[in-house]
Amino acid sequence: MSNPFERIVEPLDPKQPLKKFFNLNKLEDVRYAHLPFSIRVLLEAAIRNCDEFLVKKGDVENILNWKVVQHKNVEVPFKPARVILQDFTGVPAVVDFAAMRDAVKKLGGDPEKINPICPADLVIDHSIQVDFNRRSDSLQKNQDLEFERNKERFEFLKWGSQAFKNMRIIPPGSGIIHQVNLEYLARVVMDQDGYYYPDSVVGTDSHTTMIDGLGVLGWGVGGIEAEAVMLGQPISMVLPEVVGYKLLGNPQPLVTSTDIVLTITKHLRQVGVVGKFVEFFGPGVAQLSIADRATIANMCPEYGATAAYFPVDDISIGYLIQTGRDKEKVVCTKKYLEAVGMLRDFKNSSQDPDFTQVVELDLHTVVPCCSGPKRPQDKVAVSDMKKDFETCLGAKQGFKGFQIAPDRHNSIVKFNFEGCYFELAHGSVVIAAITSCTNTSNPSVMLGAGLLAKKAVEAGLTVKPYIKTSLSPGSGVVTYYLRESGVMNYLSQLGFDVVGYGCMTCIGNSGPLPESVVEAITQGDLVAVGVLSGNRNFEGRVHPNTRANYLASPPLVIAYAIAGTIRIDFEKEPLGINASGKKIFLKDIWPTRNDIQAVERQFVIPGMFKEVYQKIETVNKSWNALDAPSDKLYTWNPKSTYIKSPPFFDGLTLALQTPKTIEDAYVLLSFGDSVTTDHISPAGNIARNSPAARYLTSRGLTPREFNSYGSRRGNDAVMARGTFANIRLVNKFIDKQGPQTVHFPSGETLDVFDAAERYRQAGHPLIVLAGKEYGAGSSRDWAAKGPFLLGVKAVLAESYERIHRSNLVGMGVIPLQYLPGEDAGTLGLTGRERYTIIIPEKLKPQMNIQIKLDTGKTFHAIMRFDTDVELTYFHNGGILNYMIRKMAS
């Protein structure tokens, strides 16, 4: 069927008539000029894909009518231009594809129909760990150990890159997915199949939003949804509200982009932007570099929005040139954006579109700050850090409390490290990591850290040797300009050697602490501290032995490492005393904005980016040497503990099964607020006393060979046992933190997996009760797959984070939400009842359904299938089942 909008197609350049675009200005519709720029991207995609199969003409009309229908839960399809994946979420996606090929073949279809039809880039960045640090060969030794641990996974991914078309693998050691996307993969404007159109992307990582800082509309989705997108299925989304975030003024000289994003994160959490787009505008945006904007967009999941969009302006175009993009393509990019009215001038208020709501921030009011000790939105001014931490020590256990008895606040434990004696106390820093694409993508904060290190070394300051320091840049470009500018040697002298090019400490791949340090922390029950330039600091994420973790800019990471404690007032107390007895304060070594900008102008140049990225796919010799099978169907190895055919499609038939009422379900777990996907499906270490450890031991592995949960996501047997295995899990049925629950028929306290297995063997369905923001954090699909395999049929929560709700839908697990004003407390629910959830024959989006308890009580909840498409997935038992039936028939 022809596109009804062919009338607005024209060539961008009359000299190249075959290179066309949909000229949205030719719609001659006054509504277009008032649309937020992010909604214009959705509109263009809808118009370009309008053929009644993917997108209907009515969908286009709804988007044009955004201002009127934004509050009415109007469903629209969106087909992004690209998909990006990282290896922790990419491996299970390729496992699913391999299993889907098997399932399609069994149903009589063509297995090779299971293949990405849009470009998909998978960057291997989640596997490397900080096993070695503070030595010149740390990088090589960590990379060698990464390959030793993950060889089987890497061989599988290499098979995938050969078995599937349109799938490119960026080998380990290349950088972090979002920084590589920003500096290399992103096009801003696509030039494909004879058309120019806006670049857009979804990724199997929640921080995919980082690319919004360059003007590429992108957000994170679960691996399940990304797989469907790769197979040609549009995303079904409710047309979002768009919050306009107006930036005014100029940042103060000592303020970094990290301080700005932590301030915005706290502000937008208070505003409430879950499920909404945020679009930045105002004259203050013009004061921010693309790296600054990318830092702000990166932490979009932490403030809860779907996207955090900065429209393209001349600074964006300049960034494309700075990072070595093809100059002719950059010229076409600007010409296209001007032609369709998508090139922004932030100083011109006449371009300001309509927004659902406008909030403001004067950049001049931002002060240096950190966030913690347990959540990214809990911003603390640096000047208040000492007082705030000491308040948290005695406060009730919670997001801002550790409940340490007052007489133990000043406890000190002495310990021996490499022949010398040191002391640890509450607030002692034991991890200091410059890590994460959030900040390492930004030359200003990285060079700022380097210049601070130079001044610190020259002033005679050092970092205590037991503190685990590390530098893990998001791309090789960072090392290049740190080295060329002459600051790399000073960073190394303070212990910040390059330990790898990957996410590392930011995702919990922080590696082991020295045994004597762990013993001292345990002996004194100390609240030890990690300070990192990352984007998340949830309990149990960074390291099991750091109960307090603070997000900070790279220069502040070094400052707290030198101080050795978080209990310091930098304005009144010295960082340290040098060999001459002189007190050195932070203000003495903090570089000025002018110092940093001068170095950045001189050393961050296009040639660096070109040199690093032209060899990115071939530079890793270990990857090149991997031998992978070339068959189109994967040959599963029954002995593998990494790669296993999942049971999701066992017994699948072409016929649909009618959804049934869930009868007499037990509650597996009962939670409070802000349960994260890290709590549900941890990515870090596998505890030696856990069900997953017992399984791996039974397969002949030693603890040294366990690796991490994240690396085992290709094996459902490990991941089911790792579900709800976070050591900091707080379950209302248990009076202490830990991954356990009560098995109500027997009254026994068991590991969560063991309790679920008992329920499964007895044929009992399960549900989970939760509070607000259930499923916050990473986009990991195993936070939905795991509960599904445990027998969880539904979750009943006060509210959901967007990606996790979508993942539950994708697995056929029902997301239920309390009615407004109700929760477990107001309804008198203890979780010890049995729940019958009535599923009507005729379902509609967001309908109220009845829940009956064995106590005789009845109440209602909202069934959070938000669109008709999501109901279709539910009737199919999940989105992947739907795609298999579609391909097989």
RAQUISUL-V378086 format. One line per field, one symbol per residue. phi: phi as a letter, one per 40 degrees, with the letter a starting at -180 (. if undefined). psi: psi as a letter, one per 30 degrees, with the letter a starting at -180 (. if undefined). A space follows every 10 residues. Layout:
BEGIN
phi = ???
psi = ???
END
This chain:
BEGIN
phi = .cccbdccca ccbdcbcccb accccccfbc cccccdcccc cccccccccc agccbccccc cccdcddcbd cbfccbcbbc cabbbbcccc dcccdccccc cccccccgcc ccccadbbdb bbbcbcccbc cbafacbddc cccccdcccb dcccccccdc cccbcgbbbc ccgcicdccc cccaccbgbc bafgbcacca abbcaccddd cdccgbcaac bcdccccccc chccccbcdc cbccbcbbgb ccdccbcccc ccccdccccc cgbcgbcbbc ahcccccbcc cccccccdcd cccgccabcb dcbccccccc cdcgcdcccc ccdccccccb gbccbccbcc ccccbcabbb acdcccbdab bicbaccccb cdcbdccccc ccdccddicb abfcddcbcb cbbcabbfgb cbbbadgccb bbbcagcdbc cbdccccccc cccccccccg cbbdccccca bbccacccdd cccccgbccc ccccgcccbi bacfcdbgcc gccddccccc ccccfcccbb baccbaaddg ccaccbcbbb cacdccdccc cccgaccabc cbbccabccc gccbcdccbc ccdcdccccc ccbcbddccc ccccbccbcc ccccccbbcb ccbcccbccc bbbaccccbc gcbcccbcdb dcbfccccab bccfcccccc acbcccccbc dccccccccg ccdcccgbdd cbccbccccc cccfbccbcb bccbcacicb acccdbgccb ddcccccccc ccgccbbbba ccfcgchccd cccbccddcc gccabbbcab cdccdcccdc cgcccbbdcd gbadcccgcb gccbbbbcbc cbbadfccbc bbbcchcbab acccccbccc ccccccghcc dcccccccc
psi = klkfgffgkl kejffiffjl ljjffffhjf feffkkeefe eeeeeeeegj gfeekleeee eeeegeeeff gghkkkkkjl elkkllfefe efeeeeeeee eeeeeeggaj fffjkkflkk kjkjfffkli eklhlfgeee eeeeeeeeeg eeeeeeeeee fefklgjkkj llgfakeeee eefeekfekk ikhgkklkkl kllhkfgffe ffffgjkllk lleeeeeeef ggklkjlkjl ljkkjkklak llefklfeee eeeeeeefee ejgkglkkkk llffeffkle eeeeeeeege ffgflelikj lkafeeeeee eegglkeeee eeeeeeeeeg hgkkjffjff fkaklekkll kjfffklkll kaffkffikk kefgeeeeee eeeflkkafh kfhkkefgfg kkkklkjhfl klkklkfkkf kjkjlkfeef fjeeeeeeee eeeeeeeffg llkkffkjll jilflfeeee feeefgfeee eefggilkfl iaeceegghf lklkeeeeee eeeghkilkk klhafkhlkf eekfgjfkkk klleeeeeef eeeglfikjf ffklelkaff gkkklefffk lleeeeeeee eefjleeeee eeffgefffj eeeefkjklg kfkkjkjffk gekkklgfgk gklfkkkkkl kjkhkljelk lblhklfeee ilfbkjkfgl eeeeeeefgg llefgeblee fgfgjfeeee ffkhgkfgkj kffkglklhl lkjeefgkkl keeeeeeeee ffgklllkkl blhkglblgk fffeeeeeff gkflkjlelk keeeeeeeef ggkjjkkklk flaeeffgkf fflkkjjjjl ejklkhlklk kklfffkkll lkjhjfleee eeeeffglee eeeeeeef.
END
